[in-house]
Amino acid sequence: MNHPIVAIMYDFDKTLCTKDMQEYGFIPSLGMSPSEFWGAANKLTDDNEMDNVLAYMYMMVEKARESKVPVKEKTFRKLGKSIEFFPGVKTWFDRIDRYGESVGVRIEHYIVSSGIKEIICGTAIAPYFKKIYACEFMYDHNKTIVWPKCAVNYTTKTQFLFRINKGVLTVDSKSADKLNGYTPEYDRRIPFRNMIYIGDGLTDVPCMKLVKVNGGQSIAVFDPEKGKNPAQSLLKDGRVNYVLPADYSKNAELEIVVKSIIRKVFAVEEMRSLEKFQLGIDK
């Protein structure tokens, strides 16, 4: 049996980091409070029946221009250095990778976020991800923003789960045919049953539900200092498998659960390989 792959997919804001990424450095640089910025973005959404993600991206550019704050690619990457993570995040990926290897499973980490990709790429944990799917800007020759390149809202997030499932990771003009074409379950690179999705709230629900109903595991995490009420409703409504504190430390509940899922994946894949052998099907 080949080593099965387990894909662990993470939201970013309030899942790995403690609040929305724009609130660490970008919004304060505008001289605004988070409530003022998000209030303005929500008003733009409501007044124009606009996608909320596009509205906040527009507001980032517009308010930066008003405040004469640079909005270049390197500016966002620098902001990634100010991100504060939940306990254990910085050592989580190495620990989980090593554990997967010890039980015969290969681990791949992915980000699927409505945040800004350039900020995520500026963080210390960026190298651990096989792919980062998030909102992006297009830049001109001066590295100044000219247009939204990619907007990832709560429903478009699911596209990226299918990309991971089928192994169509690159977004280009040819990928739509590969992504939407029929692919037998046995020919998909990472079955949904081998996926773990970790998120914090309602914007993650389509992804959580997609993974859960297809045999994978969805985990809602919450800030222990703020309580688990919003996340608890996701469990009650059958949208997730677990509700756990956003504590990625060694031997914390989240690590115990994820390690158990990894062992389960290996056991299931091992049994499936034995069934194929008994039926005389190529392994």
C-alpha positions in Angstrom: 0.0 0.0 0.0 1.3 3.5 -0.9 1.4 6.0 1.9 -2.1 7.7 2.0 -2.2 11.5 2.0 -4.1 13.4 4.6 -5.0 16.9 3.6 -5.5 19.3 6.6 -7.2 22.5 5.4 -7.3 25.6 7.5 -9.2 28.8 7.5 -6.8 31.5 8.8 -8.5 34.4 10.6 -9.6 33.3 14.1 -8.6 29.8 13.3 -4.8 30.0 13.3 -4.5 33.7 14.3 -6.4 35.3 17.1 -8.4 37.9 15.0 -8.9 39.2 11.5 -5.4 39.7 10.0 -6.2 43.3 8.9 -6.6 44.2 12.5 -3.0 43.6 13.6 -1.3 46.3 11.6 -3.2 47.5 8.5 -6.4 48.9 10.0 -4.5 50.8 12.8 -2.3 52.3 10.1 -5.4 53.9 8.7 -6.2 55.6 12.0 -9.4 53.5 12.2 -10.7 51.0 14.7 -11.7 47.5 13.5 -15.4 48.3 14.1 -15.1 51.4 11.9 -13.4 49.6 9.1 -15.7 46.6 9.0 -18.7 48.8 9.5 -17.7 50.8 6.4 -17.1 47.6 4.4 -20.5 46.2 5.4 -22.2 49.5 4.5 -20.6 49.3 1.0 -21.9 45.8 0.7 -25.4 46.7 1.7 -25.7 49.9 -0.3 -24.5 48.2 -3.5 -25.6 44.6 -3.1 -21.9 43.8 -3.3 -20.0 40.7 -2.4 -18.7 41.4 1.1 -15.2 40.1 0.3 -14.9 42.4 -2.7 -16.3 45.2 -0.6 -13.6 44.8 2.1 -10.8 44.5 -0.5 -12.1 47.8 -2.2 -12.2 49.4 1.2 -8.6 48.4 2.0 -7.5 50.2 -1.1 -9.8 53.2 -0.8 -9.0 53.9 2.9 -5.3 53.4 2.3 -5.4 56.0 -0.5 -7.3 58.5 1.7 -4.8 58.0 4.5 -1.8 58.0 2.1 -0.8 54.5 3.3 1.2 52.4 0.8 -0.7 49.5 -0.6 2.0 47.6 -2.3 2.7 43.8 -2.3 5.7 44.2 0.0 3.6 46.3 2.4 1.2 43.4 2.9 4.0 40.8 3.3 5.5 43.0 6.0 2.2 43.0 7.8 2.4 39.2 8.0 5.2 39.5 10.5 2.8 41.2 13.0 0.3 38.3 13.1 -0.3 36.7 16.5 -1.1 33.0 16.5 -3.0 30.8 18.9 -0.8 28.7 21.3 1.3 26.0 19.6 0.6 27.0 16.0 4.3 27.7 15.1 5.3 24.2 16.1 2.1 22.4 15.1 3.0 21.6 11.5 6.4 19.9 12.2 4.8 17.9 15.0 1.9 16.7 12.9 4.1 15.9 9.9 6.4 13.8 12.1 3.5 12.0 13.6 1.9 11.3 10.2 5.3 9.9 9.0 5.5 7.7 12.1 2.2 5.9 11.3 2.7 5.7 7.5 0.7 8.7 6.4 1.9 11.8 4.5 0.5 15.1 5.7 -0.2 18.1 3.4 -1.3 21.4 4.8 -3.5 23.9 2.9 -4.9 27.4 3.6 -8.4 28.2 2.3 -9.1 31.7 3.5 -11.1 34.9 2.8 -8.1 36.9 4.1 -5.3 38.4 2.0 -2.8 35.9 0.6 0.1 38.4 0.6 -0.3 38.9 4.3 -0.4 35.1 4.9 2.7 34.7 2.7 4.6 37.1 5.0 4.0 35.0 8.1 6.5 32.6 9.6 4.2 29.6 9.0 3.7 30.2 5.2 6.4 27.7 4.1 4.5 24.8 5.7 1.6 25.0 3.3 1.5 23.1 0.0 -0.9 25.7 -1.4 -2.4 29.0 0.0 -5.8 29.8 -1.4 -6.9 33.3 -0.4 -7.8 36.7 -1.7 -5.2 38.4 -3.9 -4.6 41.7 -5.6 -3.1 42.2 -9.1 -0.1 44.6 -9.2 1.4 46.8 -11.9 5.1 47.1 -12.7 5.5 49.3 -9.6 3.9 46.6 -7.4 1.0 48.9 -6.8 -2.6 47.4 -6.6 -4.6 47.7 -9.8 -7.3 45.1 -9.4 -8.6 42.3 -7.3 -7.0 39.1 -8.7 -9.0 36.6 -6.6 -11.8 37.0 -4.1 -12.6 34.0 -1.9 -15.9 34.1 -0.1 -17.7 31.4 1.9 -19.1 29.5 -1.1 -16.2 29.9 -3.5 -14.0 28.3 -0.8 -15.5 24.9 -1.8 -13.9 25.1 -5.2 -10.5 24.8 -3.6 -11.5 21.6 -1.7 -12.3 20.0 -5.1 -9.0 21.2 -6.4 -7.2 19.4 -3.5 -9.5 16.4 -3.9 -8.6 16.0 -7.6 -5.1 17.3 -7.5 -5.8 20.3 -9.8 -4.0 22.7 -7.6 -3.0 25.4 -10.1 -5.6 28.0 -11.1 -5.2 28.7 -14.8 -7.2 28.7 -18.1 -7.0 24.9 -18.4 -7.8 23.9 -14.9 -11.6 24.4 -15.2 -12.0 21.4 -17.6 -9.9 19.2 -15.3 -11.8 20.4 -12.2 -15.3 20.0 -13.6 -14.7 16.9 -15.7 -15.7 13.5 -14.3 -13.0 11.8 -12.2 -13.7 8.4 -10.7 -13.3 8.3 -6.9 -10.4 5.8 -7.1 -8.5 8.2 -9.4 -8.8 11.3 -7.1 -5.5 12.3 -5.5 -6.9 12.9 -2.0 -10.4 11.4 -1.2 -12.6 13.6 0.9 -12.5 10.8 3.5 -8.8 11.7 4.0 -9.5 15.4 4.6 -9.6 17.4 7.8 -11.1 20.9 7.7 -10.4 23.3 10.6 -12.3 26.6 10.8 -14.0 28.9 13.3 -17.4 30.0 12.1 -20.3 30.4 9.6 -18.1 31.4 6.7 -16.5 27.9 6.9 -19.8 26.0 6.9 -20.0 25.1 3.2 -16.5 23.6 3.5 -17.1 21.9 6.8 -20.3 20.3 5.5 -18.8 19.3 2.2 -16.0 17.4 4.0 -18.2 15.9 6.7 -20.9 14.5 4.4 -18.2 12.9 2.2 -16.6 11.0 5.0 -13.9 13.5 6.1 -13.7 15.3 9.5 -14.6 18.9 10.2 -13.4 20.7 13.3 -14.7 24.0 14.6 -12.2 25.8 16.8 -12.9 28.6 19.2 -10.9 31.1 21.3 -10.9 29.7 24.8 -10.9 33.3 26.2 -14.2 34.1 24.3 -16.1 30.8 24.8 -17.4 28.2 22.4 -21.1 29.4 21.9 -20.9 30.1 18.1 -18.9 27.0 17.4 -21.2 24.8 19.6 -24.1 25.6 17.3 -22.2 24.1 14.4 -21.9 20.8 16.2 -25.6 20.9 17.3 -26.7 21.4 13.7 -24.6 18.5 12.4 -22.2 20.7 10.4 -19.0 19.6 12.2 -17.6 16.5 13.9 -15.8 18.3 16.7 -15.7 21.6 18.6 -12.4 22.2 20.2 -10.3 25.1 21.7 -8.0 26.8 19.2 -5.0 25.4 21.1 -2.4 23.8 18.9 0.0 22.9 21.7 1.5 19.5 22.2 -1.0 17.1 23.8 -3.8 19.6 23.7 -7.3 18.3 22.7 -6.9 19.4 19.1 -3.6 17.5 18.6 -5.1 14.4 20.3 -8.2 14.4 17.9 -6.2 15.1 14.8 -3.7 12.3 15.6 -6.6 9.9 16.1 -8.1 10.9 12.7 -4.7 10.3 11.1 -4.6 6.8 12.6 -8.1 6.2 11.4 -7.2 7.2 7.8 -4.3 4.8 7.8 -6.4 2.0 9.1 -9.2 2.6 6.6 -6.8 2.8 3.7 -5.0 -0.3 4.8 -8.3 -2.2 4.9 -9.3 -0.9 1.5 -6.0 -2.1 0.0 -6.7 -5.6 1.4 -10.1 -5.6 -0.2 -8.6 -4.8 -3.5 -6.1 -7.6 -3.1 -8.8 -10.1 -2.2 -10.8 -9.0 -5.3 -7.8 -9.3 -7.5 -7.7 -5.7 -8.4 -4.4 -3.9 -8.9 -3.3 -2.0 -5.8 
